[in-house]
Amino acid sequence: MTAFHSRRSDPQAMSRAQGADSGCSPAAQQRNGGLQLQLVPEGSALMSGRLSSGPSRQVHEEILRPQFIFDMTHLLPHYLAVEVALLFEYERMGVVTGDQRRDITDILGRIDESTLSADPATNMSDTSMAIEQWVHRQLTEPVPTWHVDRSRNDSQATAHALAAREWFGGAAEDLLGLGEAVHRLANATTDMLMPGYTHLQAAQVITPGFYLAALSQQILHNLRRWLATYDSNDLSPLGAGSMAGQQLPWDRHRMAHLLGFAGPVPHALTAVASRSLALEMMAEFSILGAELSRFVTDLMTWGSNEYAFIDLPDELSGISAAMPQKKNFPILERIRGKLAHLGAFGVDIVLAQRSTPYSNMVEVSKEATANLHVSVSTTRTALRLFSTVIDNLRFRSDRMREACRREYLGAFTLANDLTLNDGIPWRDAQIVVGQYIAAAVSADIPPHPGDPGLLAEVAGRHGYQVSDAARVLANAFDIENAIRDKRSTGSVNPEALADLLASQADDFRLLRQQWDDRRERRGSARALLGRQRRIGEE
């Protein structure tokens, strides 16, 4: 292995390490089963006495450098916030002086993604070590006690938790936006008639408002569960150390408060071994994807020529390059396709964790969560696209009403009336109605007003009389009456639906306030750290 001769880096050696083809002499290359390992050159900074070489060029290029770039792009502010919180604890414990704390926080404030670089020769291509080395180089006087009794395990876990909370909050904001858009459209379409389907067959008269209220109810359910997931994981790993706790009397509650967490993770091992927020977030996204895709599937069906129940403006539509008569809705296909990815991401994190030991593992902290950010991004894109569709969706009331008229959607009501008004046992009433409809379809008799004589004849064959066949047929197959005849809570009845939508409006207002409170709490923590960095107050 290549030897390290000094703690400070040799600029020429660093230059060799960063070259694409130079950097290691032939003597510093090893072969193992045909795999050539290029080692960093002599003169590199010694990061640990256990190893005398930094990572190979292949490890650097294929693993560490991509991770470093991701950290710089998405996690750096959170790594720096952790460092500031640690510094205030160092000062409180008397490990560093106020002047030392101010010097280091000032240096940390000058770091951005262009400041640091992944260098196997000086920082092992690691974000935490890159911050440490850069600060050391900027200090006019060394601070030997800085980073004493400190582990990367809990620091990295905390940075990841800070980022995950923000990402989850952003996704919740988009889900709220979708829910509110759906709720608005539901309120506008409570009297517009359309067929409802079971087993892909026309079943009963409903309204778009009734259907959309089901979607907004589902979104409310998800938002409540997301909130519980957020709150149960709103805990800071910082101060847990590598796995067993730390030697110095760190005030973990104070550090958690500085970072905007509700408190610390109670158990040190759990703090560094678990990635429950990432696991549960991706599970929630996976569930959401499965749920929303069913509603998107209905819209895709209703947008087909055979139904033509809905339309979208041209700017949200597509064409066929070969068939000029077509108006396609590829945006719906995009949404459903993106929602499908969420299930794959959910399975990915489960499989990546399932056989790992319960301790800090790169496999858990980095590989298992590798798709967390893309999962969040995909979720948010799908939600925003779906919101745009809902905001621009137009229901074609003429087509939907005609579909209701031509189907025997009042058959359930007719069977009820025969039992309640004429005393025909319920199961026999079902048989009478079924045989009446079969005969009416064969004779090309429309549902409304129907044929009272035919109904009386069918009932008579089973030994029953219908006292007023014309009345019960007119009542059962009057599509306007179909929605007002429902009386149960949560039904399609416009009055019942209005009550439900009013309750949903209250729920959306409450949930928006709750999610806003959590966003403001995160913002307040950032402001608190900023104030303390400026004036040194606790």
Disulfide bonds with the S-S distance in Angstrom:
none
